[in-house]
Each structure stands twice: as C-alpha cells, then as structure tokens.
C-alpha cells in the first residue's frame, strides 16, 4: 500500500509523534519512509532517536519530498506555516487539526485531495478514536492509505459528510475531557468518604476500566450504561439496588458534573452505612 511512498509530517509534536510512533511500531511504514518537520531541534532529535525517522526543520522540503502530507500543527498556525499554495503535487493531504474546514485546507495547500480528521486525547497512547472524512477527489486507494495512517492512533471511522465530523468533535473529540471530569469527581468523593487519594484513584480507574470492558463484552451498552428515558434524562434504575433507585430518579443527566457526582456518592455511602452498620450519621 505504501511501497515507495514518503509520508511527511508538518508539525511533529505530541499528536504527530504519536502517529509516527504508531506507524513505525505497527510496521505500516519503515522509518526511512517518514519525514518529520518541526521547528524544535530537540524534538527532532528525540524522534530520530526513538523511531529512526528522517527529520528536518524545513517545511517546504517536507512538502516537496512527500507523497502523503500530514498537517499536525496547531490550528492557529495553518495560515502561516506554509507558502500558499505548495502541496498541489501530494497524493493526499491529511489534517488532524481541530476546527479547520476542508475548504480552508484546500485553499492553503492548493490540493483538492484532502482528508480531514478529528482524533482525541487517548490517541497519544494509540488508544484514540479518530473520525475522518474525505473530498470526492480522494480515490479508494488513497482513502485506504488514510485509514491505515489514522488507524495508527487507535480506532478510525470514516463518515461521508464533513458536518458529521463536526458532530464527532463534540462527542469523541471532547468526550475524554468529560470522562476525566467525571473520574475526578468520583475520586474527590472517595477522598471525602475517607479513602486516601491514591486508593480512591485506584478504585475509580479500575471501575471505569472494568465498566468499559463490560459494556464492550455485553454488546448492549444501552442495557449496561445508557439512560433510562428516551430523552436520556435519568439513570437506568434496573442496575441499582432498590434503596438507591430514588436517588437515580432524581439525578438529572445535566448534573453529572463534579459536585452532583460527589454528592451522589456521599448519599449512596451514607445509605449503605445506615442499612448495613446501623450508623445514622457520617
């Protein structure tokens, strides 16, 4: 699929480096097929040492030598990073920049063969969810190449319309931030209940890990963890002990944030202690 091809990276920071590492470790590409560009010499030395890839500080050189070009720079840099247009000869241009439209990328690069993608934070450890779309000018061979490249960050999913990519940004793109907030709230609740932070973190992280694995194996996430009502407003009562169902009935989905989550954990613990130990105050 990539025989004789060179893939260039404009911007080789955290996300670009994760993609480079994924491509090399999965043997999708050999190191000499990758050219990484970055203004930071220390970063380039790190990439060359870790993965054996070629490096440069010259973006124009990278474009000229690349068959496939990956734009992994910060979105606000897009208009200044390259002389416009300069990537007309690339087979395809792949962007992992958040919020930069296909039309904008076409204008900057001068190339109609554009793949726009939205990875998320876990892509840094190659456990990400990357949603992508492509212009009509990107043929099936180049789409397969794009899928392989983006798959180096974890899972990838093609969508037919750019508007769906914007929706995915709100879901999988920002989803990890909500997960981290939820975990932080549970950990704080655990500390409030008397656990050390280290123990609370262990309890919460394994609980989340196990919940995800259980949901995947059950093949029915609606049964496991979806909301009870069609509007998604209440927690599913059937998965709670009878004594806690009234709490779930009053727990709005909009209140999953820190204080409400902590309060919920506190109330459940208080009721459990009352039921099993006869303790009325905590």
LINURCOR-V793899 format. One record per helix or strand of 3 or more residues. SS is the DSSP state (H for helix, E for strand). FROM is the first residue (numbers start at 1). LEN is the number of residues. If there is no record, write none. Layout:
ss->(SS;SS)
from->(FROM;FROM)
len->(LEN;LEN)
This chain:
ss->(E;H;H;E;H;E;H;E;H;E;H;E;H;E;H;E;H;H;H;H;H;H;H)
from->(7;14;31;34;41;54;59;68;75;92;102;114;121;128;140;154;162;197;221;237;242;253;258)
len->(4;12;3;4;11;3;7;4;3;4;8;5;5;7;12;5;31;22;5;3;8;3;20)
